[in-house]
């Protein structure tokens, strides 16, 4: 096979697309890592908004003192975890999106960054979601429309053994579903990109 | 390297042939090529600050273009699957097609059936890069690069033969 002919034919071809006069008119990136960044940016904004809404919500409701305190403590912990995740995301977004290393290094870096971020994301969402039901219950049972001790009894497990067992099972089932939904959702959003990169890496290593 | 946007785009105009070779070998479809072309410009601009000038701009751009093409996934999978499922048909040529043009048509037809890494290897080989340069660009050992290069050349030849052509 004569590659010299191919080379000269390739060099004689000149149908390069038009170079735009401004970078602003370029289409948005289609790289997997940049698509993930885009999704994450949206999530960061949504989560920050949720934190604000959750902190403001009790102001519009009449709550007893104890459930109000529990609500804020648990919301604070949830917010702290979310902010930790958001900080990690911002770090991730700012990190150099380098494609100038060798191909193998570039792919490995992409896979590493995506996987690391994904793990932090899953942990934060799952931990936050486990705490959230307590805040929600405080908001619902702590209303001044109910007896002042109703939430306190529930929170201090001052309920029947059957009630405690139901509570544990209810909590475990809720946690399990939150876990499954989070994993499925994250996999759907991010893992397919990792798989594509892994396929390229495999073909590099074969 | 510090360049204004205008200076950068001017540099891209000067070197757009390098980008064209990469997009041409990676995508058959014009719109996909256009998308990849834009993506390469975008990635080059983003990486510009870390270009220290240790190599020539064209060499650096070539590497950025190849890496971008390799991690760029748009619409590609479906199209490749379609190609794999198609039976290879001999290509019919018009009488006035020159020998070189014919070779190029067969070459492209065959190259679109290679995977992303094989495309990168064959393009660098045709562009006259040494085994050492190819292995450095891809991050592979020289032995692995040599094995892959030979395998890719053989695969390319086989595909072209299946097209009912030989050169």
Interface residues (C-beta under 8 A of the other chain):
Chain A: X1 X2 X3 X5 X6 X7 X8 X9 X10 X11 X13 X14 X15 X16 X17 X19 X20 X21 X22 X23 X26 X27 X29 X30 X31 X32 X33 X96 X97 X98 X99 X100 X101 X102 X103 X104 X105 X106 X107 X110 X193 X196 X197 X200 X203 X204
Chain B: X5 X8 X9 X12 X13 X16 X17 X19 X20 X21 X23 X24 X33 X34 X35 X37 X38 X39 X41 X42 X43 X45 X46 X47 X50 X51 X60 X63 X64 X66 X67 X68 X70 X71 X72 X73 X74 X77 X99 X100 X101 X103 X104 X107 X115 X116 X117 X118 X120 X125 X126 X127 X128 X136 X137 X138 X139 X140 X153 X156 X157 X160 X167
